[in-house]
Amino acid sequence: MLVVATDDPLAPSGCAALRDLRGTPLVRWAVRAVVDARLCDRVVVVCPAAALDAVIEAVTFGAGGSSAAAPVAVVTGEGGGQLGGVIEALQAAGGTWDLIVMHDPLHALAASDLVREVVDALVEAPPEVVAVIPVRPVTDTLKWVDDEHVVQSTVDRDGFRMVYGPLAFRFGAIADELGRAPAAEPTTATGDLLTLLVTNGGHRVTTVAAPGQVFRIASAEDVVLADAMVDVGAANPSSHGRR
């Protein structure tokens, strides 16, 4: 599952995921990684209604694209890319959901081997583990500041991790926690939000190591950096280790 959000008025159709990287929209890079992993029965892309045609065009694979091992459905629903709407969209797409992969289209340089790794790690994990997420250690100094932006302390970064996509979840745990959660303001669905949902419910989440070339491509400037990273990733494929 991928969620394309209306998040940048300067991007095509207001969606950063529709920016081009080497002539290909970011969302298509991400969909291709999920399809090429050959683990998913179906790939669902949820998007705002106003961007539906643009997203369909972006993720439609032609004769020169990836061989579609799984059908790709682009859907909208009540709430669009909001959390409740995503669950409705999955149900509307049909099928029986056991494990789901939540991939951020802005983490477009994540390759299919990372998709396979998070899914394999979840399949092999004990039942109390309901999610597997790719992470990297925090290397920058972290400062705690108050409401007036005054530095109060230095935070020990050793226990912190940066989270990337794709993430794998047991769908039953997500559905159960949504059923128990009180009604809230509409919230855009993200991997971070789903992780928070299940951890707040007392479930266990484990990690695998994210490769260095994966980062969030949110702005036009990020696309320039990503263009360089495409070649870095091809020349230096990273090994992934479970943690």
TACORDA-V223602 format. One record per pair of residues at least 4 apart in sequence whose ideal C-beta (glycine too) atoms are under 8 Angstrom apart, sorted by the first residue. I is the first residue (numbers start at 1). J is the second residue. If there is no record, write none. Layout:
# TACORDA-V223602
i/j
I/J
I/J
This chain:
# TACORDA-V223602
i/j
1/43
1/44
1/45
1/46
1/86
1/90
1/100
1/101
1/102
1/103
2/17
2/27
2/30
2/31
2/34
2/43
2/44
2/45
2/46
2/102
2/103
2/104
2/105
3/45
3/46
3/47
3/81
3/86
3/104
3/105
3/188
3/189
3/190
4/15
4/17
4/18
4/27
4/45
4/46
4/47
4/48
4/51
4/55
4/81
4/105
5/15
5/16
5/17
5/48
5/81
5/188
6/13
6/14
6/15
6/48
6/50
6/51
6/80
6/81
7/11
7/14
7/15
7/16
7/218
8/14
8/15
8/16
8/218
8/219
9/14
10/220
11/15
11/16
11/17
11/18
11/19
12/18
12/19
12/25
12/54
13/18
13/50
13/51
13/54
13/55
14/48
14/50
14/51
15/27
15/47
15/48
15/51
15/54
15/55
16/26
16/106
16/217
16/218
16/219
17/25
17/26
17/27
17/30
17/55
17/105
17/106
18/25
18/26
18/27
18/51
18/54
18/55
18/58
19/25
19/26
19/217
19/220
19/223
20/24
20/25
20/26
20/223
21/25
21/26
21/29
21/108
21/217
21/223
21/226
21/227
21/230
22/227
22/230
24/28
24/29
25/29
25/58
25/59
26/30
26/105
26/106
26/108
26/217
26/223
27/31
27/45
27/55
27/58
27/59
27/105
27/108
28/32
28/58
28/59
29/33
29/105
29/108
29/109
30/34
30/103
30/104
30/105
30/107
30/108
30/110
30/165
31/35
31/43
31/45
31/59
31/72
31/105
32/36
32/61
32/65
32/66
32/112
33/37
33/103
33/110
33/111
33/112
33/114
33/115
33/166
34/40
34/43
34/70
34/101
34/103
34/112
34/115
34/166
35/40
35/43
35/61
35/66
35/68
35/69
35/70
35/72
35/112
36/66
36/69
36/112
37/112
37/113
37/115
37/116
37/119
38/69
38/70
38/112
39/101
39/115
39/116
39/119
40/70
40/101
41/70
41/95
42/70
42/71
42/72
42/73
42/93
42/95
43/70
43/71
43/72
43/73
44/73
44/75
44/89
44/90
44/93
45/55
45/59
45/72
45/73
45/74
45/75
46/75
46/76
46/77
46/80
46/81
46/85
46/86
46/89
46/189
47/51
47/52
47/55
47/74
47/75
47/76
47/80
47/81
48/52
48/76
48/80
48/81
49/76
49/80
51/55
52/56
52/74
52/76
53/57
54/58
55/59
55/74
56/60
56/74
59/72
59/74
60/72
61/65
61/66
61/68
61/72
68/72
73/93
75/89
75/92
75/93
76/80
76/85
76/89
77/85
77/86
77/88
77/89
77/92
78/84
78/85
78/88
79/83
79/84
79/85
79/86
79/88
79/186
80/85
81/85
81/86
81/188
81/189
82/86
82/186
82/187
82/188
82/189
83/87
83/178
83/186
83/187
83/188
83/189
83/193
83/194
84/88
84/178
84/186
85/89
85/189
86/90
86/189
87/91
87/174
87/175
87/178
88/92
89/93
90/97
90/100
90/171
97/171
98/170
98/171
98/172
99/119
99/122
99/123
99/168
99/169
99/170
99/171
100/168
100/169
100/171
100/174
101/115
101/118
101/119
101/166
101/167
101/168
101/169
102/165
102/166
102/167
102/168
102/169
102/189
102/190
102/191
102/194
103/107
103/110
103/115
103/165
103/166
103/167
103/191
104/164
104/165
104/166
104/190
104/191
104/216
106/165
106/216
106/217
106/218
107/164
107/165
107/166
107/214
107/215
107/216
107/217
108/217
108/226
109/213
109/214
109/215
109/217
109/226
109/229
109/230
109/233
110/114
110/115
110/134
110/164
110/165
110/166
110/210
110/211
110/214
111/115
111/211
111/233
112/116
113/117
113/240
114/118
114/134
114/166
114/208
114/210
114/211
114/214
114/240
115/119
115/166
116/120
117/121
117/134
117/208
117/240
117/242
118/122
118/132
118/133
118/134
118/166
118/167
118/168
118/208
119/123
119/132
119/168
120/124
121/125
121/132
121/168
121/206
121/208
121/242
122/129
122/131
122/132
122/168
122/169
122/170
125/129
125/132
125/206
128/203
128/204
129/203
129/204
129/205
129/206
130/169
130/170
130/173
130/198
130/203
130/204
130/205
131/167
131/168
131/169
131/170
131/173
131/194
131/195
131/198
131/203
131/205
131/206
132/167
132/168
132/205
132/206
132/207
132/208
133/163
133/164
133/167
133/168
133/191
133/195
133/205
133/206
133/207
133/208
134/163
134/164
134/165
134/166
134/167
134/207
134/208
134/209
134/210
134/214
134/240
135/161
135/162
135/163
135/164
135/207
135/208
135/209
135/210
135/243
136/161
136/162
136/164
136/209
136/210
136/212
137/157
137/158
137/160
137/161
137/162
138/142
138/157
138/160
138/161
138/162
139/157
140/157
141/154
141/157
142/154
142/155
142/157
142/160
143/151
143/152
143/153
143/154
143/155
144/151
144/152
144/153
144/154
144/155
145/149
145/150
145/151
145/152
146/150
146/152
155/160
161/207
162/210
163/167
163/191
163/192
163/195
164/210
164/214
164/215
164/216
165/191
165/214
166/191
167/191
167/194
167/195
169/173
169/174
169/194
169/198
170/174
171/175
172/176
173/177
173/198
173/201
173/203
174/178
174/194
174/197
174/198
175/179
176/180
176/201
177/181
177/197
177/198
177/200
177/201
177/203
178/197
180/201
181/197
187/193
188/193
189/193
189/194
190/194
191/195
192/196
193/197
194/198
195/199
195/205
196/200
197/201
198/203
198/205
199/203
199/205
206/242
206/243
207/242
207/243
208/240
208/241
208/242
208/243
209/238
209/240
209/241
209/242
209/243
210/214
210/240
211/233
211/237
211/238
211/240
212/238
213/229
213/232
213/233
213/236
213/238
215/222
215/225
215/226
215/229
216/222
217/222
217/223
217/225
217/226
218/222
219/223
220/224
221/225
222/226
223/227
224/228
225/229
226/230
228/232
229/233
230/234
231/235
232/236
233/237
233/238
